Amino acid sequence: MVAGIITRIIGVLYRSPVTSIIGDEGNGYYSIAVNIYTMILLISSYSIPMAVSKVVSGKLALKQYKDAHKVFRCALLYVFIVGVIGMSVTWFGASVLISENQSNAVPALKVLAPAIFFSGFLGVFRGYFQAHGSMVPTSVSQIVEQIINAVVSIGAALLFIHLFAGNDDGKVPVYGAMGSAAGIVAGVISGLAFMLVLYMANASYFRKRRLHDVSGVDSSTASIFLTIMLMVTPVILSTFVYNISTVINQTVFIDVMDYRGMDSRQAASLYGVFSGKFWVLINVPVALANSMSTAMIPAVSGNYTLGNLKKCGQKVKEAIHFVMMISIPAAAGLFVLACPVMQVLFPQKATIRIAINILRAGSISVIFYSLSTVSNGVLQGIGKVNIPLRNAAFALLLQVMLLASLLYFTDLDLYALVAATCFYSFMMCFLNSLGVRKYLGYRQEIRKTFFIPAVSAVVMGIFCYFFYQGLYRLMTMICGGFLPLRVIILLCMMVAITFAVAVYFVCELKLGGVTEEEIVNFPKGTSLLRAAKRFGLL
């Protein structure tokens, strides 16, 4: 969870200088290329960590250590094959995959091709360690990957513009997007190198477990490949449909804007605001749900394999409660502090007003996406991988109809994208929750999971808004003569966020939204519990 939040924060921070270098138009080309790259990655190897984690954890629960390692080796061969295919399709088919009116994004997509190949191997190693009950290797590798991504993205964007764009302003967004894409490739390779070193350091431990395997089970390579395929294929389809909404939104938006006579560069700039600012910020709190979903799969899968539905339900309850405790106030915080956040991170004057407004309008999607991500992980963990696929397909169909209607018959433009995004995420969390209830007999607790966090978030938002406004006016009067306005806003925002977090958790504790046992399970939970008791909150 911590790693997920850190990587998203790094992602937000480095996109700020990158946007200053390549502009909203360059952000648009970069986002178009990354969206296509993500779709190919989904088809080739994105679901591999989950599949390896699920299959291996099931074998480990039955003490079939040799078979577990055999799954690992077969998975490496699988990602090699699909990685070569995916990389080739990305490189040679880039001009076909991207529509003609956005051909400036083709070079960035070609730069991303090697990342398709290396990502599969990285996913196998992460899934293998997760199955052994350790999220530390995955977490640290994610941070390493994102740090290298950030450094190389900024450096390569500047370098590519200097070497290839020259004084041609029209080429700056194209080569800037290429440089930014190179950061993703460098990050994936760095993460893989870290995981290889870690695996070699633990090779003797894995070998000892195989030597102590007395299960007598020795599955054939063919049967293991079949198991992987049966697990991966539905998940690929599910995650593909779940995430292809981004590509469809992008295509529909740009095509309709072109139909309405908008210049292609202007359309790319507008989409750059949505994907490079709104979407980047929304994904910071949603990263918590992604991390929780990944972390809970081995526990849910192992307990479900052993027939312990009660413990499965308990794990689901803990995950949803914890994610809602974070995502609900995060949505409120983005709504209240949308203006200072954009002023600090993305201060481009031409688009800052619309960026603030769409962030406020779409902040509630944080809650829906977080909940749907966790429920997706639950259904995949218990082997019901077709349910998220069906739900995603149905929600996607409704979303496309809504988006196309709003774009054709109204002048909402980016607000139509935001509305479609919120609708899609809501439908996914609603439909997935029905599936979890049906197959686990799980009944969602409402008061502590939703009502108390919502009340606490509203109180927090009100206090945070007035606290920030007052502090901003005070700091402007005192420091306005010698501190830049952006620095003043940043300082006020940081203090206001700290104050808001304190207000929220005081409300949570006073309303009984979290127990002592739950606090202990938080990161640094013992210290938090001690502090709560010292201040008389418990």
C-alpha positions in Angstrom: 0.0 0.0 0.0 2.7 2.4 1.0 4.7 1.6 -2.2 1.6 2.2 -4.3 1.0 5.6 -2.8 4.7 6.5 -3.1 4.9 5.5 -6.7 1.7 7.5 -7.6 3.0 10.6 -5.7 6.3 10.3 -7.6 4.2 9.9 -10.8 2.3 13.2 -10.0 5.5 15.1 -9.1 7.5 14.1 -12.2 4.6 14.7 -14.6 4.6 18.3 -13.4 8.1 19.2 -14.8 7.5 16.9 -17.8 4.3 18.8 -18.7 6.2 22.1 -18.4 8.7 20.7 -20.9 6.5 19.0 -23.5 3.2 21.0 -22.9 -0.4 19.8 -22.9 -0.1 18.7 -26.5 2.9 16.6 -25.8 1.1 15.1 -22.8 -1.7 14.2 -25.2 0.6 12.3 -27.6 2.3 10.6 -24.6 -1.1 9.6 -23.2 -2.4 8.3 -26.5 0.7 6.1 -26.9 0.7 4.9 -23.3 -3.0 4.0 -23.6 -2.3 1.8 -26.6 0.8 0.3 -24.9 -1.2 -0.5 -21.9 -3.8 -2.4 -23.9 -1.1 -4.5 -25.6 0.5 -5.0 -22.2 -2.8 -6.2 -20.8 -3.1 -8.8 -23.6 0.4 -10.0 -23.3 1.5 -10.0 -19.7 -0.4 -7.6 -17.4 -2.3 -10.3 -15.6 0.7 -12.5 -15.1 1.5 -11.4 -11.5 -2.1 -12.2 -10.4 -2.1 -15.5 -12.3 1.3 -16.6 -10.9 0.4 -15.4 -7.4 -2.9 -17.3 -7.4 -1.7 -20.6 -8.9 1.5 -20.7 -6.9 -0.2 -19.7 -3.6 -2.7 -22.5 -4.1 0.2 -25.0 -4.6 2.0 -23.7 -1.6 -1.1 -24.0 0.6 -1.1 -27.7 -0.3 2.7 -27.9 0.3 3.4 -28.7 -3.4 6.7 -26.8 -3.5 8.1 -28.5 -6.6 5.0 -27.9 -8.6 5.0 -24.3 -7.4 8.4 -23.8 -8.9 7.5 -25.5 -12.1 4.6 -23.0 -12.5 7.2 -20.2 -12.1 9.5 -21.7 -14.8 6.6 -22.3 -17.2 5.4 -18.7 -16.6 8.8 -17.4 -17.6 8.6 -19.3 -20.9 5.0 -18.0 -21.5 6.0 -14.4 -21.1 9.0 -14.8 -23.3 6.8 -16.0 -26.2 4.0 -13.4 -25.7 6.5 -10.7 -25.0 8.2 -11.1 -28.4 4.8 -11.1 -30.1 3.6 -8.0 -28.2 6.8 -6.1 -28.8 6.7 -6.9 -32.5 3.1 -5.8 -32.8 3.8 -2.6 -31.0 6.8 -1.6 -33.1 5.6 -2.7 -36.5 2.0 -1.9 -36.1 2.2 1.5 -34.3 1.0 3.4 -37.3 -2.0 1.1 -37.6 -2.9 1.1 -33.9 -3.0 4.9 -33.7 -5.6 6.8 -35.8 -4.3 9.0 -38.7 -5.4 12.2 -37.1 -3.1 11.6 -34.2 -0.1 10.2 -36.0 2.2 12.3 -34.0 1.8 9.8 -31.2 3.3 6.9 -33.3 7.0 7.6 -32.4 6.3 7.5 -28.7 4.5 4.2 -29.0 7.5 2.7 -30.9 9.7 3.8 -28.0 7.5 1.8 -25.6 7.8 -1.5 -27.6 10.8 -2.9 -25.5 8.9 -2.4 -22.3 6.2 -4.9 -23.5 8.9 -7.6 -23.6 10.6 -6.9 -20.2 7.3 -6.3 -18.3 6.3 -9.9 -18.6 9.4 -11.2 -16.8 9.0 -8.5 -14.1 5.4 -9.6 -13.5 6.4 -13.3 -13.1 9.0 -12.5 -10.4 6.5 -10.2 -8.6 3.8 -12.8 -8.6 6.2 -15.5 -7.4 7.2 -13.4 -4.3 3.6 -12.4 -3.6 2.6 -16.0 -3.6 5.2 -16.6 -0.9 3.5 -14.1 1.3 5.9 -11.2 0.8 4.8 -7.9 -0.8 8.2 -6.3 0.0 10.0 -7.2 -3.2 7.1 -6.1 -5.4 6.8 -2.9 -3.4 10.5 -1.9 -3.5 10.8 -2.8 -7.2 7.8 -0.6 -7.9 9.5 2.4 -6.2 12.8 1.7 -8.0 10.9 1.5 -11.3 9.1 4.7 -10.7 12.1 6.7 -9.6 14.1 5.6 -12.7 11.0 6.3 -14.8 10.8 9.9 -13.4 14.5 10.7 -13.8 14.8 9.3 -17.3 11.5 10.8 -18.4 12.6 14.3 -17.5 16.1 13.9 -18.8 15.2 12.1 -22.0 12.4 14.6 -22.8 14.9 17.5 -22.6 17.6 15.5 -24.5 15.3 14.5 -27.4 13.9 18.0 -27.8 17.5 19.4 -27.8 18.8 16.8 -30.3 15.9 16.4 -32.7 13.4 19.3 -32.3 15.8 22.2 -32.6 13.9 25.5 -33.0 10.8 23.9 -34.5 8.1 24.4 -31.9 5.8 22.0 -33.8 8.2 19.1 -33.2 8.8 19.8 -29.4 5.6 17.9 -28.3 6.4 14.9 -30.5 10.0 14.4 -29.4 9.2 15.4 -25.8 6.5 12.6 -25.7 9.2 10.2 -27.1 11.6 11.1 -24.3 8.9 10.8 -21.7 8.0 7.3 -23.0 11.7 6.3 -22.7 11.3 6.7 -19.0 8.8 3.8 -18.8 11.2 1.5 -20.6 14.1 2.4 -18.3 11.9 2.0 -15.3 10.7 -1.5 -16.3 14.3 -2.7 -16.9 15.4 -1.3 -13.6 12.6 -3.0 -11.7 13.4 -6.3 -13.4 17.1 -6.0 -12.6 16.2 -5.5 -8.9 13.9 -8.5 -8.8 16.6 -10.7 -10.5 19.1 -9.7 -7.8 16.5 -10.5 -5.1 15.6 -13.8 -6.6 19.3 -14.9 -6.7 19.7 -13.9 -3.1 16.8 -16.1 -2.1 17.5 -19.0 -4.5 18.8 -21.3 -1.7 15.6 -20.8 0.3 13.4 -21.8 -2.6 15.7 -24.8 -3.3 15.4 -26.0 0.3 11.6 -25.9 0.1 11.6 -28.0 -3.0 13.9 -30.6 -1.4 11.4 -30.9 1.5 8.4 -31.5 -0.8 6.8 -34.8 0.2 3.5 -34.2 -1.6 4.5 -36.6 -4.4 2.7 -34.3 -6.9 4.5 -33.7 -10.2 2.3 -32.0 -12.8 3.3 -32.2 -16.4 4.5 -29.1 -18.2 1.5 -29.3 -20.5 -1.0 -29.3 -17.6 0.7 -26.4 -16.0 0.6 -24.4 -19.2 -3.1 -25.3 -19.5 -3.7 -24.1 -16.0 -1.8 -20.8 -16.7 -3.8 -20.3 -19.9 -7.1 -21.0 -18.3 -6.3 -18.6 -15.5 -4.6 -15.9 -17.6 -7.0 -15.8 -20.6 -10.2 -14.8 -18.7 -8.3 -12.3 -16.6 -6.7 -10.8 -19.7 -10.1 -10.4 -21.2 -11.5 -9.0 -18.0 -8.7 -6.5 -17.4 -8.6 -5.7 -21.1 -12.3 -4.8 -21.1 -12.0 -3.1 -17.7 -9.2 -0.8 -19.0 -10.0 -0.5 -22.7 -12.5 2.2 -21.7 -9.5 4.6 -21.6 -8.6 3.9 -25.2 -12.3 4.0 -26.3 -12.8 7.3 -24.5 -9.7 8.7 -26.2 -10.8 7.5 -29.6 -14.4 8.7 -29.3 -13.3 12.1 -27.9 -10.7 12.8 -30.6 -12.9 11.6 -33.4 -15.9 13.5 -32.4 -13.9 16.7 -31.8 -12.4 16.2 -35.3 -16.0 15.8 -36.7 -17.0 19.0 -35.0 -14.1 20.8 -36.7 -11.6 21.1 -33.8 -8.0 21.2 -34.8 -6.1 17.9 -34.0 -3.5 19.6 -32.0 -6.1 21.4 -29.9 -7.9 18.1 -29.4 -4.6 16.5 -28.3 -4.1 19.3 -25.8 -7.5 18.9 -24.3 -7.1 15.2 -23.9 -3.7 15.9 -22.4 -5.4 17.9 -19.7 -7.7 15.0 -18.9 -5.1 12.2 -19.0 -2.0 14.0 -17.9 -3.6 16.0 -15.0 -7.0 14.8 -14.0 -6.3 11.1 -14.5 -2.8 11.3 -12.9 -4.2 12.8 -9.7 -7.2 10.5 -9.5 -4.9 7.5 -9.7 -2.9 8.5 -6.6 -5.5 7.3 -4.0 -6.8 4.5 -6.4 -3.2 3.1 -6.1 -4.1 2.1 -2.6 -7.0 -0.1 -3.9 -4.7 -1.6 -6.5 -2.1 -2.5 -3.9 -4.7 -3.9 -1.5 -6.3 -5.9 -4.4 -2.9 -7.4 -5.3 -1.9 -8.1 -1.7 -5.1 -9.9 -0.7 -5.2 -12.3 -3.7 -2.9 -15.0 -2.2 -4.8 -14.9 1.2 -8.2 -15.0 -0.5 -7.1 -17.7 -2.9 -5.5 -19.9 -0.3 -8.5 -19.7 2.1 -10.9 -20.3 -0.8 -8.9 -23.4 -1.9 -9.1 -24.8 1.7 -12.9 -24.0 1.8 -12.6 -21.4 4.5 -15.3 -19.0 3.3 -15.6 -17.3 6.7 -11.9 -16.2 6.7 -12.3 -15.2 3.0 -15.2 -12.9 4.0 -13.2 -11.4 6.8 -10.3 -10.6 4.5 -12.7 -8.9 2.1 -14.3 -6.9 4.8 -10.9 -5.7 6.1 -9.8 -4.7 2.7 -12.9 -2.8 1.7 -13.1 -1.1 5.1 -9.5 0.1 4.9 -9.7 1.2 1.3 -12.9 3.2 1.9 -11.3 4.9 5.0 -8.7 6.3 2.6 -10.5 6.8 -0.7 -13.6 8.6 0.7 -11.6 11.4 2.4 -9.2 11.4 -0.6 -12.1 12.2 -2.9 -13.2 15.0 -0.5 -9.7 16.4 -0.4 -9.3 16.5 -4.1 -12.6 18.3 -4.4 -11.8 20.9 -1.7 -8.2 21.5 -2.7 -8.5 21.1 -6.5 -7.4 24.7 -7.1 -4.2 24.8 -5.0 -3.3 21.3 -6.2 -3.4 22.4 -9.8 -1.8 25.7 -9.1 1.2 23.9 -7.6 1.5 20.9 -9.9 0.1 22.0 -13.3 0.1 25.8 -13.4 -0.3 26.1 -17.2 -2.4 29.2 -17.5 -4.3 28.3 -20.7 -5.8 25.2 -19.2 -5.7 25.6 -15.4 -9.3 26.6 -15.0 -10.8 23.6 -16.8 -8.3 21.3 -15.1 -9.5 22.5 -11.7 -13.2 22.1 -12.7 -12.9 18.6 -14.1 -10.9 17.5 -11.0 -13.7 18.7 -8.8 -16.4 17.1 -11.0 -14.7 13.8 -11.2 -13.2 13.4 -7.7 -16.0 11.1 -6.6 -14.8 8.5 -9.1 -11.9 7.8 -6.7 -14.4 6.0 -4.4 -16.0 4.0 -7.2 -12.7 3.0 -8.8 -11.2 2.0 -5.5 -14.2 -0.2 -4.6 -14.4 -1.8 -8.0 -10.7 -2.6 -8.0 -10.9 -4.4 -4.7 -14.0 -6.4 -5.7 -12.2 -7.3 -9.0 -9.4 -8.7 -7.0 -11.7 -10.7 -4.8 -13.5 -12.3 -7.7 -10.3 -13.1 -9.5 -8.8 -14.5 -6.2 -11.7 -17.0 -5.8 -11.4 -18.1 -9.5 -14.6 -16.3 -10.7 -12.6 -14.4 -13.4 -15.5 -14.4 -15.9 -17.7 -12.3 -13.6 -15.5 -9.1 -13.8 -15.2 -9.7 -17.6 -19.0 -9.7 -18.0 -19.5 -6.8 -15.7 -16.8 -4.7 -17.4 -18.2 -5.4 -20.9 -21.7 -4.4 -19.8 -20.5 -1.2 -18.1 -18.3 -0.4 -21.1 -21.2 -0.6 -23.5 -23.3 1.7 -21.4 -20.4 4.1 -21.0 -19.7 4.4 -24.7 -23.4 5.1 -25.4 -23.4 7.8 -22.7 -20.1 9.4 -23.8 -21.0 9.5 -27.5 -24.4 11.0 -26.7 -22.9 13.7 -24.5 -20.2 14.6 -27.0 -22.5 14.7 -30.1 -25.5 16.5 -28.5 -23.9 18.8 -25.9 -20.9 21.1 -25.6 -19.6 19.4 -22.5 -16.3 18.3 -24.1 -14.0 17.2 -21.3 -16.8 17.2 -18.8 -18.4 14.5 -20.9 -15.3 12.4 -20.5 -15.4 13.0 -16.7 -19.1 12.1 -16.6 -18.5 8.9 -18.5 -15.6 8.0 -16.3 -17.7 8.4 -13.1 -20.5 6.4 -14.6 -18.3 3.5 -15.7 -16.5 3.2 -12.3 -19.9 3.3 -10.5 -21.4 0.5 -12.7 -18.3 -1.7 -12.1 -18.3 -1.4 -8.4 -22.1 -2.0 -8.2 -22.0 -5.1 -10.5 -18.9 -6.5 -8.9 -20.4 -6.2 -5.4 -23.3 -8.3 -6.6 -20.9 -11.0 -7.7 -19.0 -11.0 -4.4 -22.3 -11.4 -2.5 -23.4 -14.3 -4.7 -20.2 -16.4 -4.6 -18.9 -15.7 -1.1 -22.2 -15.0 0.6 -20.7 -11.8 1.7 -22.9 -9.0 3.1 -21.3 -5.6 3.1 -21.3 -3.7 6.4 -22.5 -0.1 5.8 -22.1 2.0 8.9 -18.4 1.7 9.6 -17.3 1.2 6.0 -19.3 3.9 4.3 -21.4 6.1 6.5 -18.8 7.1 9.2 -16.0 7.8 6.7 -18.4 9.9 4.6 -19.5 12.0 7.6 -15.9 12.3 8.7 -14.9 13.4 5.2 -17.6 16.0 5.0 -16.5 17.5 8.3 -12.9 17.3 7.3 -13.6 19.0 3.9 -15.4 21.9 5.6 -12.6 22.5 8.1 -9.9 22.0 5.5 -11.4 24.5 3.1 -11.7 27.3 5.6 -8.4 26.5 7.2 -6.6 26.7 3.9 -8.3 29.9 2.9 -7.4 31.6 6.1 -3.8 30.4 6.1 -3.4 31.4 2.5 -4.6 35.0 3.2 -2.3 35.2 6.3 0.8 33.8 4.4 0.2 36.1 1.5 0.1 39.2 3.8 3.2 38.1 5.7 5.4 36.4 3.0 4.0 37.8 -0.2 6.8 40.3 -0.6 9.6 37.7 -0.7 8.2 34.3 -1.4 6.8 33.2 -4.9 3.1 32.7 -4.9 3.5 29.0 -5.9 5.7 28.4 -2.9 3.1 30.0 -0.6 0.3 27.9 -2.1 2.4 24.7 -1.6 3.2 25.5 2.0 -0.4 26.3 2.8 -1.6 23.2 1.1 0.8 20.9 2.9 -0.2 22.4 6.3 -3.9 22.2 5.4 -3.6 18.5 4.3 -1.9 17.6 7.6 -4.6 19.4 9.5 -7.3 17.7 7.4 -5.9 14.2 8.1 -5.9 14.9 11.8 -9.5 16.2 11.7 -10.6 13.2 9.7 -9.1 10.6 12.0 -10.4 12.3 15.1 -13.9 12.1 13.6 -13.4 8.5 12.7 -12.3 7.6 16.2 -15.0 9.6 18.0 -17.7 8.1 15.8 -16.4 4.6 16.3 -15.4 4.0 12.7 -12.3 2.0 13.6 -11.4 -0.3 16.5 -8.2 -0.8 18.4 -7.5 -4.1 16.7 -7.9 -2.4 13.2 -5.6 0.4 14.2 -2.9 -2.1 15.2 -3.1 -3.6 11.7 -2.4 -0.2 10.1 1.2 0.7 9.1 2.8 2.0 12.3 -0.5 0.9 14.0 1.0 0.5 17.5 2.3 4.0 17.5 -1.0 5.4 16.2 -2.9 3.5 18.9 -0.6 4.9 21.6 -1.0 8.4 20.3 -4.8 8.1 20.1 -5.0 6.9 23.7 -2.6 9.7 24.9 -5.0 12.3 23.4 -8.1 10.7 24.8 -9.5 9.7 21.4 -9.9 6.0 22.5 
